[in-house]
Amino acid sequence: MTTTPKIIPISDLRQNASDVVKGVTRSKQPAFITQRGRAAAVMVSMEVYEKSQHEMDILRLLARGEKEIEAGVGYELDDVFKEAGRLLDASKS
């Protein structure tokens, strides 16, 4: 089930910034900030931001791996599993 996105005009953000930040942090859902009726920015909690950055790092590694495979570069399977384990452990902290 999808939730309705939280849309906040920038004037409301100016008046209630603390409450908006608390709401984004508590709900873990993004808030879409509008300016003159158009989307201008997205606010997310630090936890959500860090998780998305970690996921992007993993995707970059996968993309790099695909390019290396195409180029004929290879690694030992045990080394790959060790590196994957380190990445997964880092995501838990």
C-alpha positions as CSV (number, residue, x, y, z in Angstrom):
1,M,0.0,0.0,0.0
2,T,1.5,3.4,-1.0
3,T,1.2,6.4,1.2
4,T,0.2,9.9,0.0
5,P,3.3,12.0,-0.4
6,K,3.8,14.8,2.1
7,I,3.8,18.1,0.2
8,I,4.8,21.2,2.1
9,P,4.8,24.7,0.7
10,I,8.1,26.5,1.4
11,S,6.2,29.2,3.4
12,D,4.9,26.5,5.8
13,L,8.5,25.1,6.0
14,R,9.7,28.6,7.0
15,Q,7.1,28.9,9.7
16,N,7.3,25.3,11.1
17,A,10.8,24.0,10.1
18,S,11.3,22.3,13.4
19,D,8.0,20.4,13.2
20,V,8.6,19.4,9.6
21,V,12.1,18.0,10.4
22,K,10.6,16.1,13.4
23,G,7.9,14.7,11.2
24,V,10.3,13.6,8.4
25,T,12.6,12.0,11.0
26,R,9.8,10.2,12.8
27,S,7.9,8.9,9.7
28,K,11.1,8.1,7.7
29,Q,9.1,9.4,4.7
30,P,10.2,12.2,2.4
31,A,8.6,15.6,2.4
32,F,8.3,17.4,-1.0
33,I,8.8,21.1,-0.7
34,T,7.0,23.3,-3.2
35,Q,7.7,26.8,-4.2
36,R,5.1,28.7,-6.2
37,G,3.2,25.5,-6.6
38,R,6.0,23.5,-8.1
39,A,8.3,20.9,-6.7
40,A,11.5,22.5,-5.5
41,A,13.2,20.1,-3.1
42,V,12.8,16.9,-1.2
43,M,13.6,16.6,2.5
44,V,14.5,13.2,4.0
45,S,15.8,12.1,7.4
46,M,19.5,11.6,7.9
47,E,18.9,7.9,8.4
48,V,17.1,7.6,5.1
49,Y,19.7,9.7,3.3
50,E,22.6,7.6,4.7
51,K,20.8,4.4,3.7
52,S,20.1,5.6,0.2
53,Q,23.8,6.7,-0.2
54,H,24.9,3.2,1.0
55,E,22.6,1.6,-1.6
56,M,24.0,3.9,-4.3
57,D,27.5,2.8,-3.4
58,I,26.5,-0.8,-3.8
59,L,24.9,-0.1,-7.1
60,R,28.1,1.7,-8.3
61,L,30.1,-1.3,-7.3
62,L,27.8,-3.6,-9.2
63,A,28.0,-1.4,-12.3
64,R,31.8,-1.3,-12.0
65,G,31.8,-5.1,-11.7
66,E,29.8,-5.5,-14.8
67,K,32.3,-3.3,-16.7
68,E,35.2,-5.3,-15.3
69,I,33.5,-8.6,-16.4
70,E,33.0,-7.2,-19.9
71,A,36.7,-6.2,-19.9
72,G,37.8,-9.7,-18.9
73,V,38.9,-8.7,-15.4
74,G,38.1,-11.3,-12.7
75,Y,38.4,-11.9,-9.0
76,E,38.5,-15.0,-6.8
77,L,35.0,-15.8,-5.4
78,D,36.2,-15.9,-1.8
79,D,37.5,-12.4,-2.2
80,V,34.2,-11.2,-3.6
81,F,32.3,-12.8,-0.7
82,K,34.7,-11.2,1.9
83,E,34.2,-7.8,0.3
84,A,30.4,-8.3,0.2
85,G,30.4,-9.2,3.8
86,R,32.3,-6.1,4.7
87,L,29.8,-4.0,2.8
88,L,26.8,-5.7,4.5
89,D,28.4,-5.3,7.9
90,A,29.0,-1.6,7.3
91,S,25.3,-1.1,6.4
92,K,24.3,-2.5,9.8
93,S,26.2,0.1,11.7
